[in-house]
Amino acid sequence: MVIGWRLGRVLINGWKWITVFGNSAAGDQSNANIGNADEAVVHGKLHLGITNLPWYHSHMPFDYDKLYSETPNALGKPTKIIVNFFDEHVPQNARILDVGCGQGRDALFLGRRGHHVIGVDQSPNGIRDLQAVAKKENLTVEGVVADVTSFTPTGSFDVVLIDRTLHMLTPDERRTVLSTLLDHVIEGGFLIIADETSNIPGFQAAISAHRQGWVIEFQKRGYLFVRRT
Ligand SMILES: C[S@@+](CC[C@H](N)C(=O)[O-])C[C@H]1O[C@@H](n2cnc3c(N)ncnc32)[C@H](O)[C@@H]1O
């Protein structure tokens, strides 16, 4: 089902029934199908597959731990929308929780900006890579191996970031995880989500149901950034 070859960087200009996607997204549609054509720059191996059919998800779960064991910096650079948002809205020395951080595509850039980051992922290889770079560069970035569906953070954060991870959970799990994480955002802090565009209304419903007040700070296909009032 998957054809792999190396082409370097490719800009996906949208997706149809047959989708070209990068190994960072293989099997879970994360990058190419997220609906952010302008941001869907993928790296390294490409795969050709029929990815937006329901059977694909139930039969082709993607092994990120294996990907990370084989590919350094597998997901490439952070997306501009996320970088710009942090640069424009998030004060210095913020405390950030990166949920499903992988090898630290976001966590490491945030650490380099001087923020204090905790990255959580179920992939031991991803967290190992994150920690190695953080140590080498002396960043205040901590890695935790955990399943986010049963993870309760300690303390509160200026920003909780969930970049292309929620789509890997069931709808029930997404609601539960969001409800838990929303409790750990400080007043005036942000929840930043990138995910499949079709999942965004479900996230909005979960946020609306939360006991605290939230306003949308930024919304675009595949992105939902909200601030706690
Ligand atoms: C598409 S990758 C995104 C990684 C990172 N956020 C980024 O944008 O580069 C999805 C990540 O979610 C992680 N993940 C999926 N389900 C998870 C779970 N239940 N608990 C913790 N991490 C999970 C995977 O291991 C993978 O690293």
The ligand as an ORCA input file, in Angstrom:
! r2SCAN-3c Opt
* xyz 0 1
  C       1.873     13.554     13.900
  S       2.896     13.294     15.303
  C       3.061     14.962     15.841
  C       4.287     15.187     16.677
  C       4.528     16.644     17.088
  N       3.412     17.204     17.807
  C       4.815     17.488     15.864
  O       3.940     18.233     15.415
  O       5.919     17.363     15.337
  C       1.763     12.633     16.481
  C       2.445     12.276     17.778
  O       1.450     11.902     18.715
  C       1.979     10.873     19.513
  N       0.842     10.164     20.127
  C      -0.178      9.554     19.498
  N      -1.030      9.038     20.378
  C      -0.526      9.323     21.605
  C      -0.935      9.018     22.934
  N      -2.069      8.330     23.180
  N      -0.181      9.456     23.960
  C       0.974     10.149     23.724
  N       1.416     10.455     22.487
  C       0.677     10.039     21.442
  C       2.783     10.032     18.553
  O       3.717      9.198     19.197
  C       3.419     11.122     17.687
  O       4.668     11.497     18.208
*
